[in-house]
Every structure is written in structure tokens, then in C-alpha cells.
Amino acid sequence: MSSKSQSKGDTEYRRILENLTRLRQTAGMSQVDLAAKLKWTSSLVKQIEACERRLDPVEFHQYCDAIGQDDAILIKDLST
């Protein structure tokens, strides 16, 4: 993401990715482990976690499922 002022959506997206990364690490998974489980490249996981590439809704669901998290709960947590 550029250094331009971020929209509220960008800030929330960053929070989601920070939470996903933390939860992946808490689950004891590396980026390589997650990529293997999802049949993605580790480069793709790295780009996603660095906010260089956005997850689409299906990928978000797959990522959450792979780390054992409920995607609906993660979205709901944004409002708290």
C-alpha cells in the first residue's frame, strides 16, 4: 500500500490481516505451512500478509478455515 492517507477500509483490512497473521502464528503455522495446506505458493501468503495483495472473500474463508478460525467471527470482531 502506498503512503497516501488510508481510508477506513484500508485500516480495517490491515487489522484483519494483522489478526490473521497473529492467529496463524498462534496455531504454530509458518507461511510455508499455510501455503502447503492451501495449495498456494508461500510467496502468495507473504504478499497477502504484507498487504501487497488483497484476499478475495473465498480466499479469506479458505485462509480462516486453514488456521482453524471462523471467518464470520473475525469480521464481527471489527465492530468491537
VOGU-3710 file (C-alpha; in Angstrom, 3 decimals, decimal comma):
1> mssksqskgd> 0,000/0,000/0,000  1,223/3,482/-0,694  1,991/6,092/1,918  -1,066/8,107/0,855  -3,680/8,628/3,531  -5,510/5,396/4,139  -9,246/5,024/4,008  -11,157/3,451/6,866  -11,470/0,330/4,706  -7,696/0,110/4,309
11> teyrrilenl> -7,225/0,442/8,061  -9,799/-2,279/8,755  -8,263/-4,539/6,116  -4,859/-4,102/7,737  -6,383/-5,035/11,112  -7,875/-8,174/9,583  -4,516/-9,198/8,137  -2,694/-8,474/11,385  -5,216/-10,690/13,197  -4,927/-13,453/10,595
21> trlrqtagms> -1,139/-13,391/10,797  -1,215/-13,487/14,598  -3,728/-16,348/14,600  -1,645/-18,290/12,056  1,405/-17,908/14,263  -0,580/-18,860/17,380  -1,694/-22,006/15,535  2,010/-22,824/15,146  1,954/-22,477/11,383  4,567/-20,780/9,253
31> qvdlaaklkw> 3,726/-19,073/5,981  5,152/-22,149/4,231  2,920/-24,473/6,300  -0,165/-22,416/5,483  0,717/-22,245/1,796  1,134/-26,025/1,656  -2,200/-26,599/3,392  -3,983/-24,250/0,986  -2,005/-25,373/-2,079  -0,904/-21,760/-2,556
41> tsslvkqiea> 2,654/-20,530/-3,005  4,435/-19,230/0,077  5,061/-16,066/-1,929  1,304/-15,534/-2,199  0,845/-15,924/1,563  3,695/-13,463/2,155  2,171/-10,913/-0,244  -1,228/-11,239/1,403  0,138/-10,841/4,927  2,203/-7,839/3,838
51> cerrldpvef> -0,951/-6,224/2,372  0,639/-6,284/-1,074  -2,242/-8,368/-2,414  -5,830/-8,451/-1,194  -7,694/-11,599/-0,295  -10,974/-12,114/-2,083  -13,879/-13,429/0,046  -13,352/-17,067/-0,962  -9,617/-16,877/-0,187  -10,396/-15,209/3,142
61> hqycdaigqd> -12,710/-18,092/4,052  -10,083/-20,653/2,976  -7,344/-18,894/4,966  -9,510/-18,785/8,092  -10,511/-22,425/7,729  -6,874/-23,471/7,278  -5,859/-21,815/10,557  -8,928/-23,143/12,375  -10,780/-19,846/12,693  -14,375/-18,841/11,964
71> dailikdlst> -14,288/-16,095/9,340  -17,646/-14,673/10,482  -16,286/-14,118/13,993  -13,203/-12,338/12,661  -15,363/-9,966/10,635  -17,707/-9,377/13,575  -14,696/-8,502/15,759  -14,043/-5,473/13,531  -17,054/-3,740/15,042  -15,745/-4,085/18,600
//
